[in-house]
Structures are given as C-alpha cells and as structure tokens.
Amino acid sequence: MKAVERIEQHYLLRQLPQATALVGLDGSLVDASDSWLALFGLPPKNYMEANIFKVLEHVGDLKEKLSNHNTFSFRHDLGQANNRLWLESTLTPWYDEKENIIGSIVQTHDISREVEKELEIERINAILKQNPKWPKWVAGNMTSKPKGYTGVTKPKKYTKSPCLTNLM
C-alpha cells in the first residue's frame, strides 16, 4: 500500500478560494491565502511583516474584540469612493492541538453587490418620502396599505361584442 503523502499546511492555505488569514494573538499575520493577500493588496513575499491592526486600521475596537476570543463579524470598506469594495470579515478563535487559543482565523467575503442593493433601496425610499404626490403608504409613512387595496387595478367589466352575439 502506498503511503499517504502529507502536504504542507502553508501550501493548502495559500490555495483556498475563500480569502482566509491566520493571525497571531499579537495581531501579526502568520499566514494567508493568495486571495486574502490580493484582496488587501499585500505582497505575497513580505506578508509576514503585516499586522491585522494596520490592515484593518479603520475598524474600531478590533483589539478589544480579538482579546475576548469570541467569534464576531463586521462590515468594512476598502478603496476610494469610485472604486470601493465592501467586505464582511469574520474572526474566529484559532486553536492549537491542545485547544489553547493561539490567534484568530480571518475569513473575508466581498459583499459589494449586496451593499450596493441596500444603498439603492435607501435612495429610492428617500425619494419616495420626499415626493408629496405619492400616497403616504407608498412613501413608507404608513405601516399598512389602504383598506381594499390589492395592488392590482380592477379590470373593466366585460361586455359582449355585438359581433359575437350575432354568431350565437
């Protein structure tokens, strides 16, 4: 029987399609997938010099949340106004083989499409609320629609065509 070849963990992590990073207790970047490094614009060769607190410097209370050793998620953005990415990162405690916490596992998802849809809905609602010509329930000022409103206009009553009555 052929012996199973053990693949280095570093190599496996680098290939993950989901942006994933391993962070030490001090915030130092221990290892990361190529997709995570590319997402944050970090060079693949010098990523060990990176620190999660510098990479995510605009995220408030990050040190405090990490010190609690609980899983948590947060939304943040990356880039300029015309080329902005919206991301959601989840940090989970990272354990060694003796179940001691040695850092955090960071997984980051691109949620730009969802955030853009949410912002568009907010813009539409703001426009509807500002337009006095719309009924109040359309603009979101009322909690329910008017009595009897079904959302569909009533069809006109069907009248027999004189042509059809002659054929019968």
C-alpha positions as CSV (number, residue, x, y, z in Angstrom):
1,M,0.0,0.0,0.0
2,K,1.2,3.4,-0.9
3,A,1.9,5.8,2.0
4,V,-0.2,9.0,2.1
5,E,1.9,12.0,1.4
6,R,1.4,14.8,3.8
7,I,1.1,18.2,2.2
8,E,2.4,21.2,4.0
9,Q,-0.3,23.3,5.7
10,H,1.1,26.5,4.3
11,Y,0.6,25.3,0.7
12,L,-3.0,24.3,1.4
13,L,-3.9,27.6,2.9
14,R,-2.4,29.5,0.0
15,Q,-4.8,27.7,-2.4
16,L,-8.1,28.4,-0.6
17,P,-10.6,30.2,-2.8
18,Q,-12.1,32.0,0.1
19,A,-10.0,34.8,1.4
20,T,-8.6,33.4,4.7
21,A,-5.8,34.5,7.0
22,L,-4.3,33.3,10.2
23,V,-3.5,36.0,12.8
24,G,-1.4,35.6,16.0
25,L,-2.5,36.8,19.4
26,D,-0.4,40.0,18.9
27,G,-2.1,40.7,15.6
28,S,0.8,39.6,13.4
29,L,-0.2,37.9,10.1
30,V,1.0,34.3,10.4
31,D,-0.2,33.0,7.0
32,A,-2.8,33.9,4.4
33,S,-4.4,32.6,1.2
34,D,-3.4,34.2,-2.0
35,S,-6.9,35.5,-2.4
36,W,-6.8,37.3,1.0
37,L,-3.4,38.9,0.3
38,A,-4.6,40.1,-3.1
39,L,-7.8,41.5,-1.6
40,F,-5.9,43.7,0.8
41,G,-3.0,44.4,-1.7
42,L,-0.3,42.7,0.3
43,P,2.8,41.3,-1.4
44,P,2.9,37.5,-1.2
45,K,6.6,37.5,-0.2
46,N,6.6,40.1,2.6
47,Y,3.2,39.5,4.2
48,M,4.8,38.3,7.4
49,E,5.6,41.9,8.2
50,A,1.9,42.8,8.1
51,N,-0.2,43.3,11.2
52,I,-4.0,42.9,11.2
53,F,-4.4,46.2,13.2
54,K,-2.6,48.1,10.3
55,V,-4.5,46.2,7.6
56,L,-7.9,46.9,9.3
57,E,-6.9,50.1,11.0
58,H,-10.3,51.8,10.4
59,V,-12.2,49.1,12.2
60,G,-12.9,50.3,15.7
61,D,-12.4,48.2,18.9
62,L,-10.7,45.4,16.9
63,K,-8.1,44.8,19.6
64,E,-10.8,44.6,22.3
65,K,-12.9,42.2,20.2
66,L,-10.0,40.0,19.5
67,S,-9.0,39.9,23.2
68,N,-12.4,38.5,24.1
69,H,-11.6,35.3,22.0
70,N,-15.2,35.1,20.6
71,T,-16.3,34.8,17.0
72,F,-17.5,38.1,15.6
73,S,-18.2,39.6,12.2
74,F,-18.1,43.2,10.9
75,R,-18.5,45.1,7.7
76,H,-15.9,47.4,6.3
77,D,-14.9,49.0,3.1
78,L,-11.7,49.2,1.1
79,G,-10.6,51.6,-1.6
80,Q,-11.7,55.0,-2.9
81,A,-15.3,56.2,-3.4
82,N,-15.4,55.4,-7.1
83,N,-13.6,52.0,-6.7
84,R,-14.8,50.9,-3.3
85,L,-15.1,47.3,-2.2
86,W,-17.5,46.4,0.6
87,L,-16.3,43.4,2.7
88,E,-17.5,41.3,5.6
89,S,-14.9,39.7,7.8
90,T,-15.4,37.0,10.3
91,L,-12.8,36.4,13.0
92,T,-12.9,33.0,14.8
93,P,-10.6,31.8,17.6
94,W,-7.7,29.7,16.2
95,Y,-6.7,26.7,18.5
96,D,-3.6,24.5,18.6
97,E,-3.8,20.7,19.1
98,K,-4.1,21.2,22.9
99,E,-7.1,23.6,22.4
100,N,-5.2,26.6,23.5
101,I,-6.1,29.8,21.7
102,I,-3.1,30.9,19.6
103,G,-4.8,33.5,17.4
104,S,-7.7,34.1,15.0
105,I,-8.8,32.8,11.7
106,V,-10.0,35.7,9.5
107,Q,-12.3,35.0,6.6
108,T,-13.3,37.8,4.3
109,H,-16.2,37.9,1.7
110,D,-16.8,40.6,-0.9
111,I,-20.3,41.8,-0.2
112,S,-20.2,44.8,-2.6
113,R,-23.3,43.8,-4.6
114,E,-25.4,43.3,-1.5
115,V,-24.4,46.7,-0.1
116,E,-25.0,48.5,-3.4
117,K,-28.5,47.0,-3.5
118,E,-29.1,48.1,0.1
119,L,-27.9,51.6,-0.7
120,E,-30.1,51.8,-3.8
121,I,-33.2,50.8,-1.7
122,E,-32.4,53.5,0.8
123,R,-32.1,56.1,-2.0
124,I,-35.4,55.0,-3.5
125,N,-37.1,55.2,-0.1
126,A,-35.7,58.7,0.4
127,I,-37.0,59.8,-2.9
128,L,-40.4,58.4,-2.2
129,K,-40.6,60.0,1.2
130,Q,-39.7,63.4,-0.3
131,N,-42.3,63.3,-3.1
132,P,-45.6,64.6,-1.7
133,K,-47.6,63.4,-4.8
134,W,-47.2,59.8,-3.8
135,P,-49.7,58.4,-1.3
136,K,-48.3,58.2,2.2
137,W,-48.4,54.4,2.3
138,V,-46.2,54.2,-0.9
139,A,-43.6,56.5,0.7
140,G,-43.4,54.3,3.7
141,N,-45.0,56.7,6.1
142,M,-47.9,54.3,6.9
143,T,-47.5,50.8,8.2
144,S,-50.3,49.3,6.1
145,K,-51.9,49.9,2.7
146,P,-55.3,51.5,2.5
147,K,-58.3,49.2,3.1
148,G,-59.3,47.3,0.0
149,Y,-56.0,47.9,-1.9
150,T,-54.9,44.7,-3.6
151,G,-52.0,46.1,-5.6
152,V,-53.8,45.4,-8.9
153,T,-56.2,47.7,-10.7
154,K,-59.6,46.2,-11.2
155,P,-60.3,45.0,-14.7
156,K,-63.1,46.7,-16.7
157,K,-66.4,44.8,-16.9
158,Y,-66.6,42.5,-19.8
159,T,-69.2,43.5,-22.3
160,K,-70.3,41.2,-25.1
161,S,-69.3,42.3,-28.5
162,P,-72.2,42.8,-31.0
163,C,-70.3,40.6,-33.4
164,L,-70.1,37.7,-31.0
165,T,-73.8,37.8,-30.1
166,N,-74.8,37.5,-33.8
167,L,-72.8,34.3,-34.1
168,M,-74.5,32.6,-31.2
